[in-house]
Amino acid sequence: MSSSASATPSLSDVIDKLLDQSPLDDFVSCAQDFSVATPIIPPKLALLYVRFQEDIPNISSLAEFLSSQAVNYALSRRRREAYIAALKAGKNGDLSVASQVHRAVKSAFIEFRTEYPSRASEVGEVLAYSVAVSRLNAAQLVAKMSLKTSTNMPVHGLDGIHASVKDGVLNIFFLESKLAGSAASGTADYAESVAGFGGNQKQYLQEYGMVRDLGNLDALGPEDRERLMEYLDVFGKPNAPKRERSVGVICYSETKHFGNKIPVDDGPLDKHEMHFSQLYANDYGRHHKNVTNQLAAQGVDANKCMLYLVAVPDVDKLRVEFYDSLGIAPALADVDLTVSEVDEDE
């Protein structure tokens, strides 16, 4: 016997079909997660940092990882599946289509940097994508990079839209990524951006329109797509039950704590990373106070925000090595972000 109920796909099953794999934890570790405060005081804040190779923060490894993730971030699910099908159809081990994939991603980044030289922050967007996939188990609903290079698409807007299911509830995550010379400047930029989005109903509807008409849902079967659209059609079903959260991923230069080194010896191999992690975790209260004040100043509801600070020794170096790994030359328009002074409370 069969029933209509058994034929209806679950939300979790549908989201799982769109969920990528992004082993970010191999390259980025966590000093403090959301569970640090009991009870949790909004906004949720996590402190992430680049992993060490003994005593050296391995920026190069993180940059190479993010350049590999750029494929999944930048290309739509339908286009990726077309490349996969072409690879499978190749005879006698033919891998020539692989070069087409790399050229497609590289050209998208080059085109965007040429058109918008002041917005050379794609490494932050790919990082935000990886955070959403790996730490929130949230599937990408629309490949924003592929739309940004289209002449009729707005360059401004969210850096990503992802979704996950928890306890049967659909969670929509609006991603905002920032590259910054300090944590305080990065969170201030985030607070300003999320306030602008929250107060712009036209942009809100536009983002959902992209998901509906141009997103990764077209890679799903008709039943799966219809199941998701019961929640994502904000035009026809504006009160469909779902949670919407803003996710800020701020990658910044932590010059102070990475500069606080301990001697290399034959002790525990991870002692250098643990030393940094403890120094960083001790700053949780200061970072949380900063972003709480910044969100309040912008009139943003902190209960609807979660932030990931991602500390690296030099965010400019990460950006350069990311582009280098993609085979893209540095742009003269890129402005150095790293500051030498200690990040102060705001």
N, C-alpha and C positions, 0 to 999 in steps of 0.2 A: 504494500500500500504506500501511497505517497500523499503528501499534503502540501498545500501552498506555503505553509510555514517553513517546512524543511527546504523548500526551493529558494527561500529568501536568503541571500548571502548576509552574513553578519558584518557589522562595521569593521570589526577587527580583521576579518579575513580579507576584506576589500583593501584596507590600508596596508596590510602585509604584502599585497601584490605590488604595491608601489614603493615599498621600503627598500632603500639601498643598504649596502654595507659600507661602513666607514670606520676602520679600526683606529680611531683617533687616540685611544688610550695608549697605544704603542709609542706615541710621540708627544703626548701632553698628559701631565699628571694633575691631581687635584689636591690642593692644600686644605681647603675647606669646602664642604658641600652645603646644600640647602638646609641640612638638618642641624646646623651649628647652633641656632637659637631655639630655645624651648620655653614658651611656645614661639613659633616662628614669627618674627616681627617683619612686616613687609618693608621693602620689597625682598623677594628671595635673591640671595647673592651667593655665588660660588666663585672660589679663587682657583684658577687653573694656571699652569705654567709649563713651559717647554721642558721636556725631560733631559736629563744629563747623560753624557757619556763619561763616566767617572766624575771628574771635576769640571767638565766643560758642558755648558748648556748647548744642546745640539740643534742650533737653528737650521743648519744646512739640511739635516734629515727631515725636519718639520717642513721646510720649504719644498723639498722634493715630494713629500707625501701630499701636500696640498696641491701641487701641480698635477699629481696623478688623479686627485679627486676633482680637479677642474673639469674633467671629461663628463662625469655624472652631473656636476653642478650646471654646466653650460649647455649641454645638449638635452633636448626634450626626450621624454621616454620613447616616443614613437620613432624619433631619429636614431636613438641608440639601438632600438630593436631592429631597425632596418640594417644597421651596420652588423649586428650580431647575425642576422639572417644571411647577409652577404658572406660573412666569414664561414658560416656553416656550409654554404653552398660552394665554397671554393674547393677546387680539386687538387689532389696531390700536395696537400700542405700549403696551399697558396695563402699568404698573409698580406698581400699587397693592399687590401682594404684598410689595414691597420694604419698605414700612412695617411689615408684619407681622413681617418678619425682625428689624428693629431693635427693635420692641416686645418680641419674644420674648427677645432677648439682654438688653435693658435690664431687663426684669422679673426675669430670672434673677439678675442682679447685685444688684438692689434687694432681692429676697427673701432672698438670702444675707446681705447686710449687716444686714438687719433682724433676722434670726434669730441671727446670730453677729457682733455689732458688734466684738468684740475680735479678729476674724480678717480685718480689712479689708486683705487683701494680694493681692487678685486680680490687680493689675497685675503682681506678681511671678510669678504662675502663668501669665499670658499670655506674659510674657517668657520663662519657662522653656519653654513650648510652642514659641515661635518659635526659640529656641536649638536645641532638639531637631530641629526640622524643617530649619532652614537650615544648621546646622553639623554635625549628625550624620546628616542625610538619613534621619531616623527618623520613621516614620508613627505617628500617634496611634491607639492601639488602643481607647481608651475615652474618651468625653467626660466627665471627672470633674465638671465644673461642673453638667451637667444632672442628675447623680445626687445631688450635694450638696443640691440644692433639693428633693429628694424626702424626704418625712417618714420613710420607712423606711430611709433610707440613712445610714450613719455620716458625720459631717462630718469627722472626723479620718482621716488616712491619707495616701497618696501624693498629690502634686499632678498626677501624670500618669504614664501608662505608654505608652512608645513602642517601636518595633522597627525595626531595619534589618538588612540582610544584607551581610556583608563576607566576601569569599573563600569564599562558599558557606555561611557560618555565620550562624545567626540570633542577633542581639544584642538583648536586652531591656533597656530603660533605665527605671529607676525614678526619677522626677523629684521632687526636693525643692526648693522655691523659698523664698527668704528675703528680706525687706526689712529693712535694718539701718542704723543710724546710723554704723557703722564696719565695716570688713572683718573685724576680729577678732571682733566680737560676732556678725556674720552667720555666719562659719564655725563658731563655737562652737555656735550654734543648729543649724546643719546637722549637725555631728558628733553632737549629742545626738539629733536626729531619726533619723538613719540608724542609730544604735545601737539605738534603740527599735524600729525596723522590723525590723532584722536579728535581733533576739531575740524576735520575736513571730510564731510559726508560724501562729497563727490569722489574723492580719492578712495575712500572705503568701498564704495560701490564699484569703482573702476577695478580695484584689485580683485574683488570677487568675480567681476565680469571676465577678467583675464583667466581666472581659474576655470570658469565655466566654458569659455569659448576657445581658449588658447593653451590650456594647461595639459598636464599629464594624464588627465582623466580619459582622453581619447584613446589611450592605450589599453583601457579596460574593456571588458565585454559589456553589452547593453545592460544586463541586469546589475552588474557591479557599479556601472556608472550611474544608473538611475538610483541605486541605493545611496550613493554619496550625495547625489544632487538633492535628495530629500532634505539635506542639512546645509548644502552650500548655495542653494538658489535663494539668495537674499532678496531677490526681486519678487519672486512668486511666493516664497515662504520665509518672510523676514523674521518670524518668531520661532523658527526651528530650533530645538534645544541643542545648544553647544556652548562650550566655553571658549572665549577668545582671550589670548594672552600675548603681551608684547615681550619679546625675547631680545635683550641687548647683548651682543658679543663684542666686547671692547678689548682689542689687542693693543698693548701699550709697552713702552720701554720702562722696565723696572731697573733703573740704573743703580739705585742705592743697594738693594739686597743682593743683586748679582755681583756687585763689586765687593761684597763682604765675604771674602774667601777664607777657607781654612787650609792648612798644609796638607799636601798629598803624602800619604804613608801607606803602610800595608794593612791598615785597619779595614773595617767594613767598606765594601765597594760603594755602597749607596750613601755614605755619610755626608758627602758634599750636597747631594740632592736633598737629603733630610735636613741638613743645616739650613739650606735656603727655604725649604718648605715651612720650617718652624718660624723663621723670621717673617715670612710672607703671611702665615696664618695669624701671627700676632697683630697684623695690621687690619684684620677683619673689621673690628669696631670702627676704625677711622674711615675705611672705605665705605662701610655701610652708612655711617653718618653723613658722609659727603653726598652719596647718591640719594639718600632720603631727603636731605635738604634741597637738592637740585630738582627732584621730582615735585616736591611741594611748591617750590618757587614757580614751577611751570604749570601748577594746577593739575598734575597727573595723579591718578589713583594708583598708589604704590601696590595695592593688592592685586592689580592686574599686570604687574611687571615682574620679570625675573631677569637677572643679569649674570653674565659670565665674564669676569675679568680674566684675561689671558696674558700673563706676564712673560716677556722675552727681554733679553739684554738690550736689543736694538731693533726696533720695529722697522727702521729704514733698511737694515741689512736683510731682514726677513723678506721685505717687499722686493728688494733687488734680486735676491737669490730665487725667489718664486718666479719672477719673470725670466731670469736666466735659465731656470729649469725648463720653462716652456719654450725657450729659444727666442725670447723677445728682448731686444736691447733696451737699456734704461732710457727713460724719456727725460729730456732737459727740463720739462715742466714739473717734474716731481720735486716736491718741496720736502726738505728734511723735517721730520717730526720729533726726533729724539731731543730731549732737553737734558742739560747737565745738572740743573738744580734739583734738589729734593722736592718731591711732590708734596705740596702743602694742603692742609684742610681748606675747604671752601664752605 
